[in-house]
Amino acid sequence: MSIYAPVVADLGYFEAWDLWLRGRSVLGYELLGVPILWWGRVGEILSFISGALILIELVGADKLAR
């Protein structure tokens, strides 16, 4: 038994944006065969990695290696 909503429909890119912009929940939908929840998780991971890379660039890799 899953705690998530069952997959209702596979959305296209613009359909997903349309639902999101209208304030409707996109939980339970898929985009390109992947649940929207996982797209959000991938986005969070990429955001963290990009922030870490910016900090490394600002501080300098040589200072972090010490």
N, C-alpha and C positions, 0 to 999 in steps of 0.2 A: 504494500500500500504506500503510495507516494504522498508526501505532505504538500506537494506543489499542485497547482491547478493542472488538469489534464490539457494536453495540447489540443487547441481548438482548430487552428488554421495556420497555414504557412503564408506569411505576409511577404509582399514585395518591399523593396527599399522605401519607395515613396509612400506606400500604404502605412508602413510602420511610423514614418515621420508624421504623417497626417494624424494618426491616432494619438501619438505622443503630444503633438502640438495642440490638439483639441482637449487634452487633459484626461483622456481615457486610459485605463490601465492596459498595458500590453503584456502583462503577465499571463502566461498560458499560450502565448503565440510563439511561433518560430520565425526566424529570419534566415534565409539560406540554409534551412534544415537544422539550425542551432537555436535552442530556446533563448528568448530575449534575456532571461536571467543570466545566462552564461556570457552573452555579449557585454552585459554590464560588468561582470567580474573581469573579463578580459580588459575592458576599458580602465577599471580601477588598477589592475596590475601594470598596464602600460603607463598610466599616470604616475604611479609610484616610481617605476624605473626611470622615467624621464626626469622626475624631480631629483632622484638620486644622482643621475648623470650631471645635471646642472650643478648640484652641490659639489660633486667631484671636480668639475671643471673650474668652479669658483675657488675652491680651496687649493686645488692642485694635487695631482696624484702623488707627487714626491713627498708632500707633507703628510698625506695619509699613510704612506708606506713606512714612516718612522715609528 
